[in-house]
């Protein structure tokens, strides 16, 4: 059975933590949202994180999860 975890990261460090966890066999999710702004007559698209400083992680092995999360802390 797999379990989902939420990992709180340092500001703007989600991508680094995501890479580390994926190298160690975890499936991770970062959620983004697109916002559209009109500026000087042009429409600009801005992509931002939906949950800044948080990363969603799924793990099958609880023991492996515990060891990796200790290393990150």
Secondary structure as UniProt FT lines:
FT   STRAND          3..8
FT   TURN            11..12
FT   HELIX           14..23
FT   TURN            24..25
FT   STRAND          27..29
FT   STRAND          32..39
FT   TURN            40..41
FT   STRAND          42..49
FT   TURN            52..53
FT   STRAND          54..59
FT   HELIX           62..72
//
